[in-house]
Amino acid sequence: MNALITGGAGFIGSHLAEGLLERGDNVYVIDNLSTGNYNNIKHLLENERFTFVQGSILDQYLTERIVRKVDIIYHFAAAVGVKYVMDNPLASIQCNIHGTEIVLELASKWRRKVLIASTSEVYGKNGNSPYKENGDLLMGATTITRWSYACTKALDEFLAFAYFKEQEVPIVILRLFNVCGPRQTGRYGMVIPRFVKNALLGKPLEVYGDGFQSRCFVYVGDVINAIIILSDMEKAIGEIFNIGCTCEITIRDLAQKVIDLTDSNSEIRYVPYSEVYGSDFEDMIRRVPDITKIREFTGWEPKVTLDELLLKVIDYERSVMKPESDSSNILSDLALAKSDLQ
């Protein structure tokens, strides 16, 4: 199988690349490295079945040169993280909507299957947790920048279903819930790597708001297994699947758990949302998935516990807590990355 991962140098995309290579697929990755990280895929460049192309999916000509070579597209290129979206609303909207439109148009032209990474954010302020795939979506006001991300991803889903119904493009929608693990960065607001890094450094763990908001965190390896199973399943075409863990924890309890597991002397500091995101920020108090559908379709359910997930992240962060490596060789390394797109 020849596979394209858009945004494949990102946290989830790079783990997916590893998973597909392990099962023998040929993997193409396109990423503009705006939020992806070259170091996430550097170790894959020596694999003869891996091709990295630095570029944007908004470059339709470049993207088509790759799409025509593959059998399936995993569309993960998107704006990531609440912090990034709040700071870059225009770029986020353009990437999430126009990028997905280009991918679906090319999938229609070349008759390719597309798995589209969506998000639990699309449920918005719907208070009826646990969320079912056919549940209502409840967005906030258009003046609240945070909801622009949820709206763009919901529109991505509408686009996918339009291409499925009118152009018979085989699509699968993946609604991902708080995926975590090694290589995730806290730079864009992701809470677990941010907490772990600060705990290891003995710095305060900043909890936004009162900390009683709760989330369910799922290990990236479990998520990759689910995605690969769905990609091989004909009956999954035209369906939406929640992918996540159902074990709920408040953010203040998560902070204390990280402190305990790292044996840290860090304190927990509560910071108003307004100091981080501005005065117009809104959050949801709970976000819990109903995973009945994917369990019934595939038998999948997460295996890694929250404590095990946190220990994996702690081990990873300890391994990388050393002086930043010289980035001057990155361009020369990229020049060596093979490409058969000529």
Secondary structure as a PSIPRED ss2 file (coil, helix, strand):
# PSIPRED VFORMAT (PSIPRED V4.0)

   1 M C   1.000  0.000  0.000
   2 N E   0.000  0.000  1.000
   3 A E   0.000  0.000  1.000
   4 L E   0.000  0.000  1.000
   5 I E   0.000  0.000  1.000
   6 T E   0.000  0.000  1.000
   7 G C   1.000  0.000  0.000
   8 G C   1.000  0.000  0.000
   9 A C   1.000  0.000  0.000
  10 G C   1.000  0.000  0.000
  11 F H   0.000  1.000  0.000
  12 I H   0.000  1.000  0.000
  13 G H   0.000  1.000  0.000
  14 S H   0.000  1.000  0.000
  15 H H   0.000  1.000  0.000
  16 L H   0.000  1.000  0.000
  17 A H   0.000  1.000  0.000
  18 E H   0.000  1.000  0.000
  19 G H   0.000  1.000  0.000
  20 L H   0.000  1.000  0.000
  21 L H   0.000  1.000  0.000
  22 E H   0.000  1.000  0.000
  23 R C   1.000  0.000  0.000
  24 G C   1.000  0.000  0.000
  25 D C   1.000  0.000  0.000
  26 N E   0.000  0.000  1.000
  27 V E   0.000  0.000  1.000
  28 Y E   0.000  0.000  1.000
  29 V E   0.000  0.000  1.000
  30 I E   0.000  0.000  1.000
  31 D E   0.000  0.000  1.000
  32 N C   1.000  0.000  0.000
  33 L C   1.000  0.000  0.000
  34 S C   1.000  0.000  0.000
  35 T C   1.000  0.000  0.000
  36 G C   1.000  0.000  0.000
  37 N C   1.000  0.000  0.000
  38 Y H   0.000  1.000  0.000
  39 N H   0.000  1.000  0.000
  40 N H   0.000  1.000  0.000
  41 I H   0.000  1.000  0.000
  42 K H   0.000  1.000  0.000
  43 H H   0.000  1.000  0.000
  44 L H   0.000  1.000  0.000
  45 L C   1.000  0.000  0.000
  46 E C   1.000  0.000  0.000
  47 N C   1.000  0.000  0.000
  48 E C   1.000  0.000  0.000
  49 R C   1.000  0.000  0.000
  50 F E   0.000  0.000  1.000
  51 T E   0.000  0.000  1.000
  52 F E   0.000  0.000  1.000
  53 V E   0.000  0.000  1.000
  54 Q E   0.000  0.000  1.000
  55 G C   1.000  0.000  0.000
  56 S C   1.000  0.000  0.000
  57 I C   1.000  0.000  0.000
  58 L C   1.000  0.000  0.000
  59 D C   1.000  0.000  0.000
  60 Q H   0.000  1.000  0.000
  61 Y H   0.000  1.000  0.000
  62 L H   0.000  1.000  0.000
  63 T H   0.000  1.000  0.000
  64 E H   0.000  1.000  0.000
  65 R H   0.000  1.000  0.000
  66 I H   0.000  1.000  0.000
  67 V H   0.000  1.000  0.000
  68 R C   1.000  0.000  0.000
  69 K C   1.000  0.000  0.000
  70 V C   1.000  0.000  0.000
  71 D C   1.000  0.000  0.000
  72 I E   0.000  0.000  1.000
  73 I E   0.000  0.000  1.000
  74 Y E   0.000  0.000  1.000
  75 H E   0.000  0.000  1.000
  76 F C   1.000  0.000  0.000
  77 A C   1.000  0.000  0.000
  78 A C   1.000  0.000  0.000
  79 A C   1.000  0.000  0.000
  80 V C   1.000  0.000  0.000
  81 G C   1.000  0.000  0.000
  82 V H   0.000  1.000  0.000
  83 K H   0.000  1.000  0.000
  84 Y H   0.000  1.000  0.000
  85 V H   0.000  1.000  0.000
  86 M H   0.000  1.000  0.000
  87 D H   0.000  1.000  0.000
  88 N C   1.000  0.000  0.000
  89 P H   0.000  1.000  0.000
  90 L H   0.000  1.000  0.000
  91 A H   0.000  1.000  0.000
  92 S H   0.000  1.000  0.000
  93 I H   0.000  1.000  0.000
  94 Q H   0.000  1.000  0.000
  95 C H   0.000  1.000  0.000
  96 N H   0.000  1.000  0.000
  97 I H   0.000  1.000  0.000
  98 H H   0.000  1.000  0.000
  99 G H   0.000  1.000  0.000
 100 T H   0.000  1.000  0.000
 101 E H   0.000  1.000  0.000
 102 I H   0.000  1.000  0.000
 103 V H   0.000  1.000  0.000
 104 L H   0.000  1.000  0.000
 105 E H   0.000  1.000  0.000
 106 L H   0.000  1.000  0.000
 107 A H   0.000  1.000  0.000
 108 S H   0.000  1.000  0.000
 109 K H   0.000  1.000  0.000
 110 W H   0.000  1.000  0.000
 111 R C   1.000  0.000  0.000
 112 R C   1.000  0.000  0.000
 113 K E   0.000  0.000  1.000
 114 V E   0.000  0.000  1.000
 115 L E   0.000  0.000  1.000
 116 I E   0.000  0.000  1.000
 117 A E   0.000  0.000  1.000
 118 S E   0.000  0.000  1.000
 119 T E   0.000  0.000  1.000
 120 S H   0.000  1.000  0.000
 121 E H   0.000  1.000  0.000
 122 V H   0.000  1.000  0.000
 123 Y H   0.000  1.000  0.000
 124 G E   0.000  0.000  1.000
 125 K C   1.000  0.000  0.000
 126 N C   1.000  0.000  0.000
 127 G C   1.000  0.000  0.000
 128 N C   1.000  0.000  0.000
 129 S C   1.000  0.000  0.000
 130 P C   1.000  0.000  0.000
 131 Y E   0.000  0.000  1.000
 132 K C   1.000  0.000  0.000
 133 E C   1.000  0.000  0.000
 134 N C   1.000  0.000  0.000
 135 G C   1.000  0.000  0.000
 136 D C   1.000  0.000  0.000
 137 L C   1.000  0.000  0.000
 138 L E   0.000  0.000  1.000
 139 M C   1.000  0.000  0.000
 140 G C   1.000  0.000  0.000
 141 A C   1.000  0.000  0.000
 142 T C   1.000  0.000  0.000
 143 T C   1.000  0.000  0.000
 144 I C   1.000  0.000  0.000
 145 T C   1.000  0.000  0.000
 146 R H   0.000  1.000  0.000
 147 W H   0.000  1.000  0.000
 148 S H   0.000  1.000  0.000
 149 Y H   0.000  1.000  0.000
 150 A H   0.000  1.000  0.000
 151 C H   0.000  1.000  0.000
 152 T H   0.000  1.000  0.000
 153 K H   0.000  1.000  0.000
 154 A H   0.000  1.000  0.000
 155 L H   0.000  1.000  0.000
 156 D H   0.000  1.000  0.000
 157 E H   0.000  1.000  0.000
 158 F H   0.000  1.000  0.000
 159 L H   0.000  1.000  0.000
 160 A H   0.000  1.000  0.000
 161 F H   0.000  1.000  0.000
 162 A H   0.000  1.000  0.000
 163 Y H   0.000  1.000  0.000
 164 F H   0.000  1.000  0.000
 165 K H   0.000  1.000  0.000
 166 E H   0.000  1.000  0.000
 167 Q H   0.000  1.000  0.000
 168 E C   1.000  0.000  0.000
 169 V C   1.000  0.000  0.000
 170 P C   1.000  0.000  0.000
 171 I E   0.000  0.000  1.000
 172 V E   0.000  0.000  1.000
 173 I E   0.000  0.000  1.000
 174 L E   0.000  0.000  1.000
 175 R E   0.000  0.000  1.000
 176 L E   0.000  0.000  1.000
 177 F C   1.000  0.000  0.000
 178 N C   1.000  0.000  0.000
 179 V E   0.000  0.000  1.000
 180 C E   0.000  0.000  1.000
 181 G C   1.000  0.000  0.000
 182 P C   1.000  0.000  0.000
 183 R C   1.000  0.000  0.000
 184 Q C   1.000  0.000  0.000
 185 T C   1.000  0.000  0.000
 186 G C   1.000  0.000  0.000
 187 R C   1.000  0.000  0.000
 188 Y C   1.000  0.000  0.000
 189 G C   1.000  0.000  0.000
 190 M C   1.000  0.000  0.000
 191 V H   0.000  1.000  0.000
 192 I H   0.000  1.000  0.000
 193 P H   0.000  1.000  0.000
 194 R H   0.000  1.000  0.000
 195 F H   0.000  1.000  0.000
 196 V H   0.000  1.000  0.000
 197 K H   0.000  1.000  0.000
 198 N H   0.000  1.000  0.000
 199 A H   0.000  1.000  0.000
 200 L H   0.000  1.000  0.000
 201 L H   0.000  1.000  0.000
 202 G C   1.000  0.000  0.000
 203 K C   1.000  0.000  0.000
 204 P C   1.000  0.000  0.000
 205 L E   0.000  0.000  1.000
 206 E E   0.000  0.000  1.000
 207 V E   0.000  0.000  1.000
 208 Y E   0.000  0.000  1.000
 209 G C   1.000  0.000  0.000
 210 D C   1.000  0.000  0.000
 211 G C   1.000  0.000  0.000
 212 F C   1.000  0.000  0.000
 213 Q C   1.000  0.000  0.000
 214 S E   0.000  0.000  1.000
 215 R E   0.000  0.000  1.000
 216 C C   1.000  0.000  0.000
 217 F C   1.000  0.000  0.000
 218 V E   0.000  0.000  1.000
 219 Y E   0.000  0.000  1.000
 220 V H   0.000  1.000  0.000
 221 G H   0.000  1.000  0.000
 222 D H   0.000  1.000  0.000
 223 V H   0.000  1.000  0.000
 224 I H   0.000  1.000  0.000
 225 N H   0.000  1.000  0.000
 226 A H   0.000  1.000  0.000
 227 I H   0.000  1.000  0.000
 228 I H   0.000  1.000  0.000
 229 I H   0.000  1.000  0.000
 230 L H   0.000  1.000  0.000
 231 S H   0.000  1.000  0.000
 232 D C   1.000  0.000  0.000
 233 M C   1.000  0.000  0.000
 234 E H   0.000  1.000  0.000
 235 K H   0.000  1.000  0.000
 236 A H   0.000  1.000  0.000
 237 I C   1.000  0.000  0.000
 238 G C   1.000  0.000  0.000
 239 E E   0.000  0.000  1.000
 240 I E   0.000  0.000  1.000
 241 F E   0.000  0.000  1.000
 242 N E   0.000  0.000  1.000
 243 I E   0.000  0.000  1.000
 244 G C   1.000  0.000  0.000
 245 C C   1.000  0.000  0.000
 246 T C   1.000  0.000  0.000
 247 C C   1.000  0.000  0.000
 248 E C   1.000  0.000  0.000
 249 I E   0.000  0.000  1.000
 250 T E   0.000  0.000  1.000
 251 I H   0.000  1.000  0.000
 252 R H   0.000  1.000  0.000
 253 D H   0.000  1.000  0.000
 254 L H   0.000  1.000  0.000
 255 A H   0.000  1.000  0.000
 256 Q H   0.000  1.000  0.000
 257 K H   0.000  1.000  0.000
 258 V H   0.000  1.000  0.000
 259 I H   0.000  1.000  0.000
 260 D H   0.000  1.000  0.000
 261 L H   0.000  1.000  0.000
 262 T H   0.000  1.000  0.000
 263 D C   1.000  0.000  0.000
 264 S C   1.000  0.000  0.000
 265 N C   1.000  0.000  0.000
 266 S C   1.000  0.000  0.000
 267 E C   1.000  0.000  0.000
 268 I E   0.000  0.000  1.000
 269 R E   0.000  0.000  1.000
 270 Y E   0.000  0.000  1.000
 271 V E   0.000  0.000  1.000
 272 P C   1.000  0.000  0.000
 273 Y H   0.000  1.000  0.000
 274 S H   0.000  1.000  0.000
 275 E H   0.000  1.000  0.000
 276 V H   0.000  1.000  0.000
 277 Y H   0.000  1.000  0.000
 278 G C   1.000  0.000  0.000
 279 S C   1.000  0.000  0.000
 280 D C   1.000  0.000  0.000
 281 F C   1.000  0.000  0.000
 282 E C   1.000  0.000  0.000
 283 D C   1.000  0.000  0.000
 284 M C   1.000  0.000  0.000
 285 I C   1.000  0.000  0.000
 286 R C   1.000  0.000  0.000
 287 R C   1.000  0.000  0.000
 288 V C   1.000  0.000  0.000
 289 P E   0.000  0.000  1.000
 290 D C   1.000  0.000  0.000
 291 I C   1.000  0.000  0.000
 292 T H   0.000  1.000  0.000
 293 K H   0.000  1.000  0.000
 294 I H   0.000  1.000  0.000
 295 R H   0.000  1.000  0.000
 296 E H   0.000  1.000  0.000
 297 F H   0.000  1.000  0.000
 298 T H   0.000  1.000  0.000
 299 G C   1.000  0.000  0.000
 300 W C   1.000  0.000  0.000
 301 E C   1.000  0.000  0.000
 302 P C   1.000  0.000  0.000
 303 K C   1.000  0.000  0.000
 304 V C   1.000  0.000  0.000
 305 T C   1.000  0.000  0.000
 306 L H   0.000  1.000  0.000
 307 D H   0.000  1.000  0.000
 308 E H   0.000  1.000  0.000
 309 L H   0.000  1.000  0.000
 310 L H   0.000  1.000  0.000
 311 L H   0.000  1.000  0.000
 312 K H   0.000  1.000  0.000
 313 V H   0.000  1.000  0.000
 314 I H   0.000  1.000  0.000
 315 D H   0.000  1.000  0.000
 316 Y H   0.000  1.000  0.000
 317 E H   0.000  1.000  0.000
 318 R H   0.000  1.000  0.000
 319 S H   0.000  1.000  0.000
 320 V H   0.000  1.000  0.000
 321 M C   1.000  0.000  0.000
 322 K C   1.000  0.000  0.000
 323 P C   1.000  0.000  0.000
 324 E C   1.000  0.000  0.000
 325 S C   1.000  0.000  0.000
 326 D C   1.000  0.000  0.000
 327 S H   0.000  1.000  0.000
 328 S H   0.000  1.000  0.000
 329 N H   0.000  1.000  0.000
 330 I H   0.000  1.000  0.000
 331 L H   0.000  1.000  0.000
 332 S H   0.000  1.000  0.000
 333 D H   0.000  1.000  0.000
 334 L H   0.000  1.000  0.000
 335 A H   0.000  1.000  0.000
 336 L H   0.000  1.000  0.000
 337 A C   1.000  0.000  0.000
 338 K C   1.000  0.000  0.000
 339 S C   1.000  0.000  0.000
 340 D C   1.000  0.000  0.000
 341 L C   1.000  0.000  0.000
 342 Q C   1.000  0.000  0.000
